[in-house]
Amino acid sequence: MTLRRLALTALVAVVAGCSSDGSSPTGPDPDPQPGSYDHRRSTGASAADLLSSENYDSLVIQVQYVEGHRPTDQGLAILRDFLDARVNKPGGISIQIEPVSIPSQATYSVSDVVEFEQVHRTAFTEGTTLAIYFLFLDGEFSDNANVLGFAYYNTSMAIFQDKIEDNTGGALQPSQSMVEGIVLNHEIGHNLGLVANGSPMQTEHQDEPNGKHCDNENCLMYWTVRTLDFISNLTGDAPDLDQNCLDDLQSNGGR
């Protein structure tokens, strides 16, 4: 997937659910952040910090959501289990979840998401605890209605929860919590450096026509995971990382 410039950012291509070329939002300098850790770098720039315990031995995940669109506990548990299995954080992983007062919108641009984070995010990296951020929104992506989410900074990701809710939980549809977990894991996968996005490839497996994605159609990082088509075609178990992606993470300090 090729990244395109959208408003204040360079981000995912049209139907992506993720950032792909390591670019981050551009535009006016954001407000100063607490602490000294730079949370405004490109996606994948903190891959080694997230994966290894060399500099940061614990992880806090701040989850904020528009009222009425809270992610399920099961979906967050899927994310937690994924990170427990892949990152070296002997000090533990914690999740903070809370609603935020964001005026409901039919569509959200990348610049909207960046501005909301600047106003509402309160969890930042301190000492040896690294912080990451997820914002769950109603409405849909202003550039393309198929987008489920995207990673836009090195520790920041947005999820279009309304799109997930509208396409899950019904007859012949997958469960909401499963899809939440898949999308969360796919997006954090990009910030863990996949594919060729901060964690160097040990074996060539990038699907270059589709950007920073894996060429294995059964892998969590395959490009179709970013689309609503993926939800409609999802049957059986959720996809996981293939061996090539696992090798990349392990070579960069992960498990």
C-alpha positions in Angstrom: 0.0 0.0 0.0 1.4 3.4 -1.0 1.1 6.2 1.5 -0.6 9.4 0.2 -0.5 12.9 1.6 -3.7 13.7 3.4 -4.2 17.2 4.9 -1.5 17.5 7.6 -0.1 14.0 7.1 1.4 11.4 4.9 -0.5 8.3 5.7 -2.2 5.2 4.3 -3.4 4.7 0.9 -7.1 4.8 0.1 -8.5 1.7 1.7 -5.7 1.0 4.1 -6.2 0.4 7.8 -2.6 1.4 8.4 0.3 3.6 7.8 2.7 2.1 5.3 5.8 4.0 4.3 7.0 5.2 7.7 5.9 8.8 7.1 4.2 10.8 9.8 1.8 13.7 9.8 3.3 17.0 8.7 2.3 20.6 9.2 2.5 23.1 12.1 4.7 22.0 14.9 2.5 20.2 17.6 2.3 21.4 21.1 5.2 20.4 23.4 4.9 16.9 24.9 5.5 16.0 28.5 8.8 14.2 29.1 11.7 13.8 26.6 10.5 10.9 24.5 9.5 11.9 21.0 6.0 10.5 20.2 5.8 12.4 16.9 8.1 10.3 14.8 7.2 8.2 11.8 5.4 4.8 12.2 7.9 2.1 13.0 10.5 4.5 14.4 10.0 3.1 17.9 9.9 -0.6 16.9 13.1 -1.6 18.8 11.9 0.3 21.9 8.5 -1.5 21.8 10.0 -4.9 21.2 13.0 -5.0 23.5 13.5 -4.4 27.2 16.9 -2.7 26.8 15.6 0.8 27.4 11.9 0.3 28.3 10.9 -2.7 30.4 7.1 -2.0 30.7 4.4 -0.7 28.5 1.2 1.3 29.1 -1.5 1.4 26.5 -3.9 4.4 26.6 -7.2 3.7 24.9 -9.6 6.5 24.5 -13.0 6.3 22.7 -15.9 8.4 21.6 -18.8 7.9 24.0 -20.9 5.0 22.8 -18.1 3.3 20.9 -16.1 1.6 23.6 -14.0 -1.4 22.4 -14.9 -4.7 23.9 -12.9 -6.1 26.8 -12.3 -9.2 24.6 -10.9 -7.2 21.8 -8.5 -5.4 24.1 -7.6 -8.8 25.6 -6.6 -10.1 22.1 -4.3 -7.1 21.8 -2.9 -7.7 25.2 -2.2 -11.4 24.5 -0.6 -10.5 21.2 1.8 -8.0 22.8 2.5 -10.4 25.7 3.7 -12.9 23.2 5.7 -10.6 21.0 7.4 -7.9 23.1 9.9 -8.1 25.9 8.4 -6.2 28.8 9.2 -7.9 32.1 7.7 -5.0 34.0 4.3 -5.7 32.5 1.7 -4.3 30.1 -1.2 -2.2 31.4 -4.2 -0.8 29.6 -5.9 2.5 30.6 -9.3 3.0 29.0 -11.6 6.0 29.1 -14.2 8.0 27.1 -13.3 11.3 25.6 -15.6 14.3 24.7 -15.2 14.6 21.0 -18.1 16.0 19.0 -19.6 13.3 16.9 -18.7 13.6 13.2 -19.8 11.7 10.1 -16.2 11.7 8.8 -12.8 12.3 10.3 -9.6 13.5 8.5 -6.1 12.6 9.6 -5.6 16.2 10.7 -8.7 15.8 13.0 -7.2 12.7 14.6 -3.9 14.4 15.2 -5.6 17.3 16.8 -7.8 15.1 19.0 -4.7 13.3 20.3 -2.9 16.6 21.0 -5.9 17.6 23.2 -6.8 14.4 24.9 -3.8 12.1 25.2 -2.3 12.0 28.7 -0.2 8.9 28.7 3.4 9.5 27.6 6.7 7.7 28.1 8.2 8.2 31.5 11.3 6.5 32.9 11.4 2.9 31.7 7.7 2.7 30.8 6.9 3.3 27.1 3.4 4.6 26.3 1.3 3.9 23.2 -2.1 5.4 22.2 -5.3 4.2 20.5 -8.2 6.5 19.7 -11.5 4.8 18.8 -13.8 6.9 16.7 -17.4 6.9 15.3 -18.0 7.9 11.7 -15.6 7.0 9.0 -12.4 8.1 7.3 -13.0 11.2 5.3 -11.0 10.0 2.3 -12.4 6.4 2.0 -15.2 4.7 3.9 -13.4 1.3 3.8 -10.7 2.3 6.2 -10.8 0.5 9.6 -7.9 2.2 11.2 -4.4 3.5 10.7 -1.0 4.1 12.5 0.0 7.7 12.1 2.9 8.3 14.6 5.4 5.9 16.2 3.1 5.3 19.2 -0.3 6.4 17.9 -3.1 4.6 16.1 -6.7 5.4 15.3 -9.6 2.9 14.9 -12.9 3.6 13.2 -15.0 1.7 15.7 -18.3 2.5 14.0 -17.2 0.7 10.8 -16.3 -2.4 12.9 -19.6 -2.3 14.8 -21.6 -1.9 11.6 -20.0 -5.0 10.0 -19.8 -7.5 12.8 -21.9 -9.4 15.3 -24.8 -10.2 12.9 -25.9 -13.3 11.3 -23.1 -14.8 9.2 -20.8 -12.0 10.4 -17.6 -12.4 12.6 -17.7 -11.3 16.2 -17.0 -7.7 17.0 -14.3 -8.5 19.5 -12.4 -10.8 17.0 -12.3 -8.0 14.4 -11.3 -5.4 16.9 -8.4 -7.6 18.0 -7.3 -8.3 14.4 -7.4 -4.6 13.5 -5.6 -3.6 16.7 -2.9 -6.2 16.2 -2.5 -5.3 12.5 -2.0 -1.6 13.3 0.4 -2.2 16.2 2.2 -4.6 13.9 3.2 -1.6 11.7 4.5 0.2 14.8 6.5 -2.9 15.7 8.2 -2.4 12.4 6.3 -4.6 10.0 6.8 -5.0 7.1 10.2 -3.4 6.4 9.0 -0.5 8.5 11.5 -0.4 11.3 12.2 -4.1 11.9 14.5 -5.2 9.0 13.4 -8.1 7.0 15.4 -11.3 7.6 13.9 -12.9 4.5 12.3 -10.9 1.6 8.6 -11.0 2.1 7.3 -7.5 1.5 4.3 -7.2 -0.8 5.7 -4.1 -2.4 2.7 -3.2 -4.6 0.7 -3.0 -1.4 3.2 -1.1 0.7 4.4 -2.2 4.1 2.6 -5.5 4.1 3.4 -9.2 4.0 3.2 -11.3 0.8 1.6 -14.2 2.7 -2.2 -14.1 2.3 -2.6 -16.0 5.5 -0.6 -13.5 7.6 -1.9 -10.9 9.9 0.1 -8.3 8.0 -1.4 -9.2 4.6 -2.8 -6.1 2.8 -6.5 -7.2 2.8 -6.6 -7.1 6.5 -6.9 -3.3 6.1 -10.2 -3.5 4.2 -13.9 -4.0 4.9 -13.6 -6.9 2.3 -11.5 -8.7 4.9 -14.4 -8.6 7.4 -16.9 -9.9 4.9 -14.6 -12.8 4.0 -13.4 -13.6 7.5 -14.3 -17.2 8.5 -12.8 -19.4 11.2 -9.8 -18.3 13.2 -8.1 -14.9 13.2 -4.9 -14.6 11.2 -1.6 -14.5 13.0 1.9 -13.4 12.0 3.7 -15.8 9.7 7.2 -17.0 10.3 8.9 -14.3 8.2 7.2 -11.6 10.3 8.1 -13.3 13.5 11.7 -13.6 12.4 11.7 -9.8 11.8 10.4 -9.0 15.2 12.7 -11.4 17.0 15.7 -10.0 15.2 14.8 -6.5 16.5 14.5 -7.4 20.2 11.1 -9.1 20.2 9.9 -12.6 20.9 
